[in-house]
Amino acid sequence: RAEALTAPEAAARHLEEAVGLLTDPAERAEAVLELCNAHVLRQGDCVESVMRPLRGAAWRLGEQAELDCPDPDVRLRLRAVAHPGV
């Protein structure tokens, strides 16, 4: 989480690597959400520019995690992060 607050591009890369190692769909979805939430909390006003790298990672990783995740609340939250405004 600390990396997500200070180095969003590196955090997005590490997220992709870490999520690839998780086998549980719910854990995978939660990992994407936690990192995105850390960015939002840290950045306040400039959320859009900070979220861009993570949104790309969330979209790539989250699509399968969303399909596999058994928790409907987590699926909805993941969809909201990966596809804002939808």
C-alpha positions as CSV (number, residue, x, y, z in Angstrom):
1,R,0.0,0.0,0.0
2,A,2.8,2.4,0.7
3,E,4.1,2.0,-2.8
4,A,0.7,2.8,-4.2
5,L,0.8,6.1,-2.4
6,T,4.2,7.2,-3.6
7,A,4.8,5.5,-7.0
8,P,1.6,4.7,-8.9
9,E,3.2,3.4,-12.1
10,A,5.5,1.0,-10.2
11,A,2.6,0.0,-8.0
12,A,0.4,-0.8,-11.0
13,R,3.2,-3.1,-12.4
14,H,3.6,-4.8,-9.1
15,L,-0.1,-5.2,-8.8
16,E,-0.2,-7.1,-12.1
17,E,2.6,-9.4,-10.9
18,A,1.1,-10.0,-7.5
19,V,-2.4,-10.5,-8.7
20,G,-1.1,-13.1,-11.2
21,L,0.2,-15.1,-8.2
22,L,-3.2,-15.1,-6.4
23,T,-5.3,-18.1,-7.1
24,D,-8.4,-17.2,-5.1
25,P,-10.7,-15.0,-7.3
26,A,-12.0,-13.0,-4.3
27,E,-8.4,-12.2,-3.1
28,R,-7.5,-11.2,-6.6
29,A,-10.4,-8.8,-6.8
30,E,-9.7,-7.4,-3.4
31,A,-6.0,-6.8,-4.2
32,V,-7.0,-4.7,-7.2
33,L,-9.5,-2.7,-5.1
34,E,-7.2,-2.1,-2.2
35,L,-4.5,-0.6,-4.3
36,C,-7.0,1.6,-6.2
37,N,-8.5,2.8,-2.9
38,A,-5.1,3.7,-1.5
39,H,-4.6,6.0,-4.5
40,V,-7.9,7.7,-4.0
41,L,-7.3,8.3,-0.3
42,R,-3.8,9.7,-0.9
43,Q,-4.5,11.9,-3.8
44,G,-7.7,13.7,-3.1
45,D,-8.2,16.4,-5.8
46,C,-6.2,14.8,-8.6
47,V,-7.8,11.4,-8.5
48,E,-8.3,11.1,-12.2
49,S,-4.6,11.4,-13.2
50,V,-3.5,9.2,-10.4
51,M,-6.0,6.5,-11.1
52,R,-5.2,6.3,-14.8
53,P,-2.3,3.8,-14.5
54,L,-4.1,1.7,-11.9
55,R,-7.4,1.8,-13.9
56,G,-5.5,0.2,-16.8
57,A,-4.2,-2.5,-14.5
58,A,-7.6,-3.0,-12.9
59,W,-9.2,-3.3,-16.3
60,R,-6.7,-5.9,-17.5
61,L,-6.7,-7.9,-14.3
62,G,-10.1,-7.2,-13.1
63,E,-12.1,-8.5,-16.0
64,Q,-11.2,-12.1,-15.2
65,A,-11.3,-11.5,-11.5
66,E,-14.7,-10.0,-11.8
67,L,-16.0,-13.0,-13.7
68,D,-14.5,-15.5,-11.2
69,C,-15.2,-13.7,-8.0
70,P,-18.1,-15.2,-6.0
71,D,-18.9,-12.0,-4.0
72,P,-21.3,-9.8,-5.9
73,D,-20.3,-6.7,-3.8
74,V,-16.7,-7.1,-4.7
75,R,-17.6,-7.6,-8.4
76,L,-19.6,-4.4,-8.4
77,R,-16.8,-2.4,-6.7
78,L,-14.2,-3.8,-9.1
79,R,-16.4,-2.9,-12.1
80,A,-16.8,0.6,-10.8
81,V,-13.0,1.1,-10.5
82,A,-12.1,-0.5,-13.8
83,H,-15.0,1.1,-15.8
84,P,-16.0,4.4,-14.1
85,G,-19.2,5.9,-15.2
86,V,-20.7,2.6,-16.4
